[in-house]
Amino acid sequence: MRIDLHTHSTASDGTDTPAELVRNAAAAGLDVVALTDHDTVGGHAEARAALPGGLTLITGAELSCRLDGVSLHMLAYLFDPEEPELARERELVRDDRVPRAQGMVAKLRDLGVPITWEQVARIAGDGAVGRPHIATALVDLGVVPSVSDAFCADWLANDGRAYVEKHELDPFDAIRLVKAAGGVTVFAHPLAVKRGSCVPESAIAELAAAGLDGIEVDHMDHDAPTRARLRGMAVDLGLLTTGSSDYHGSRKTCRLGEYTTDPEIYGEIVRRATGAFPVPGTGG
């Protein structure tokens, strides 16, 4: 089985619609794909309706969190999307995305970049606006050569000159809320230092003690020594380890299935979940 547990669609900051994403996942030879858009479940219905035969959909979301001033992302799988407290927190984060993005545009203009809010809004379309949309505008303007290059100290990294904070969950609250909604939590790309500051490894131990289920190990932003260190940490802390593409369509260079999750780990994630179930493709 080939299992990719971290992808994005146009419901947040990917370039594939949810229907295109599941079709592309099947074409890439995946057996299981998780749709984990940022702070939204808005793409799930379309993905279900278009799900090809032979492909299983895992519903999820990537939750924006902050701990001691450092941003981090929490992948949440197979939770009940109607659970009111978690739904309310996702809405608060989404509502703050527009003023936050407008603030980053204003900072970029102060830095001499001829970017406009209209340009960013056009790129985001109906998706939950985020930094990749702003990064795409910077590419279009010739400021940086690629979206990834925009996530640096000069521009949009967590401690970059144009960075603006947004409403984010405390990760301990995120774990509690996702568990209350019957879901499973995995800390996304926990040591992706190229994105900016990361939480210390001691914080991962504290999150594990609070009920974190796993950490994303095999990811394009983790080099080989980092992956080895994370695997050792997972053994020590009793955490599951996943591998995922973090696919964003044409907005990033990663490919569907570039990194995958072991079938036994996937089975354990499904076993632990009670809020929702995997959706088998029927050729829709």
N, C-alpha and C positions, 0 to 999 in steps of 0.2 A: 504494500500500500504506500502511496505517496500522499503526504498530508501536509498542507500549508495552512498554518493557523493565524495568519496576520496579513490581511489585505484591506485595501481601501477602494471605494468607488466614488462617483460624483456626488453621493450623499454627503461626503465630507470633502477630501482634497485629492481624490484620485481622478483619473481622466476617463476611465471606463465607467459606463453606466452599470448598475448592479446586474442587469441582464447580460451585458457584454462581458462583465467580469466572470460570471459563472460559465459562460460559453468558452471564454478564453482559458479558464482553469481546466475545463474538460479537454480542450485542444492541447493543452500543455501536458496532458497525461496524469493529472491529479485525480485521486480518488476521493479526497476530502478537502474542502476549502472553508475557511472561516472568514466571514465578512465582519470586519471590526472597524467600522468607521468611527471617527472621533466624536465621542459624546452623543452619538445618535444611533437609533435603530431604523432610521428612515428608509434605508435601502433594502431592508429584509424582505418586504412583501414582493417587490419586483424580482429580487433574486430567486425567491421561492417559485414564483410563477414561471420563470425562464429556466429553471434548473434542468440540465440535460440528464437523461438516463445514465446511470453509472456513476454519477457524482453526488456526494453527500455534502449538504450545507450545514455548517455550524454557525449559529447566530451568535453575535457578540458585539462588543464595542470596545474602543480604546478610550479609557477615562483619563482626563487631564487632572493631575494631582500636583501637590506642592508640599515639600517637607523641609522645614528650616530654611526657606528661601530658595530651594532648589526644585525645579520642575521635574516631574517624572510621569511616566505613562503606565497605567494599569490595564492590562487586557482582561476583559471580563467575558466569560463564555457561558452560554446556555442558562442565562438568568431569565426570570419572568419580566418581560418588558413593561408589564402593567403595574408592577409593584410600585406603590405611590411614592415612597420616600426616595428611592433610587431614581425614579422618573423625574421627580422634582429637582433633584440635584443635577441631572443631565440637562434639564431645561435652563437652570441658572447658568451653567457653563456656556451653553449655546447662546444664550441671550447676551453674554458678555463678549462674545467673539467679534461682533461688528464694531463696537466702540474701541476694543483693543486693537483691531486691525487698522481702524482709522487713526489711532494714536501712532502706530508704527509708520503709516504713510506720512503723517505729519513730521515725525522725526527724520524720515528719509529726505523729505523736502528741505528740512532745515540743514541737512548734510549736503545739499546741492543736487539731489537726485530728482529729475523731472517726472516723478511718478504722480499719478492722480488716483483718488479713490474710485472714480468711475472705471478706470482701467482694471483695478483689482476686483471690483464688483462684477465686471463683465467676465473676468477669468473664473471667478468663483461660481457664477451662475446661481443655481438653486442649492449648491452645496454649502455646508457649514464652513464659513470663510476661516482660513488659517494662514500660517506663515508660508506654506508651499505656494499658495496663490500669489502672495506678495513676491516670493522668490521667482516665480514664473514671470512676473512683471519686470523684475530686475534683469532677467535673462533677455526678455524682449527689448529692453532698453539698452542692452549691451553693457550693463554695469558688471555682470558676472557671466562666466561662460556656461554655467549649469546651475540647476536648482540647488544641488548639494553645496556648490561653492558659495551660495548666499548665506549658508548657516555657519558663519564665521564671526569672529570678534568685531570685524569691521561693520557687519550688517545685522544678521538676524539670529545669531546664536543666543543661548539663554542669558549670556552676559554681554551681548553685543550692543553696539552703539544705538541701534534702532529698536531694541527689544522693549516690549511693553508687557507687563504682567496682566493676567486675566484671572477671573474667579476660577479657582481650582479646588478640588477636594483634598482634604487631608487623606493620605493613603490608608491610614488606619480606619478612618470612616468608610473609605471606599471598600475595603475588605469586608467590614461589617455589613454594609449595605448590600453588596453583591451576594454575600452568603445568605443574608435574610431573604434575598430574592431567588435563592436556590442555585446561584451560579458558582463559578470557579474562577479564581484570580491568578494571573501570571504577570509578573513584573516585566514589562517590555524593555528590551535593550538596556539593561541596568547600568552597564559600564561603557556606554557609547560616548567616550570623552570628546570625540570630534564635534559633538553637538553642543558642548558647553559643560558646565559643572554637573557632576553626578553625586548622588548621595553616597556617603561612606559605606563601606562594607558592613560596618557595625549596624547601620540602619536596616540593611537587608535581613540581618539576624533578628532584629526587633520585629520586622514585618512578618518574618516566618513564625515567630512566637505568637503573633497576633492572628495567625490563621492563613497567611499567604500560602497558596498551593504550589506555585512554581516560579521559575525564572526563565526568560527567553535567553538561550545561550548562543545558538547558531544563528547569527544575524550579520548582515553585511557590515555593520559598524563595530563589530568585535573582531579583533585580529586573533590569530591562533593562540598566543599566550593568554589573552583575556578569556577566550573560551575555555581553555584548560583550567584557569583559576576559578571560573564560575562553576565548572563541573565539580571541582573539589569542594567548593562552598556548598553546592546543592547536596552532595553526599553528607557533609557535616551537619547540615540543617534539615535534612529530610525533605528536600524540595524536589518537585518534578522539574525536568529540563525539556524545553521545547526548541524547535528550530522553525524559522518562518522567513518568508521573503520580505515582508513589509512592503508589498507591491502597491504602487501608486499609478500604474499605467505608464504613460509616456513621460510623466513628470519626474520620475527617477529611473536610474539605470537598472535597478534590480528586476529580475524576471520571476514570474510565477514559478513556484517550486524550486527556487534557487537554493533555499535551505528548507529542510523538512523535519517533521516530528516523528519520532519512533512510534510505531503502531501500538506498542504496549503503553506508552505514556498517553497517547490519545485515548486508548480504552479506559485508562484510569480517570482522565478528565471527564469522560462521559459517565463513568460509574459514579463519580462524586456529584454530578449535577442533578438537581431535582426541579429546577425552574422551567426548563425547556428540554427538548429532545432533538437529536440530529434529524435533519430533513433529508430523506432519500430522494434522489432524482427519479422522476417518472417520465422524462422525455418531454417536459413542457416547453 
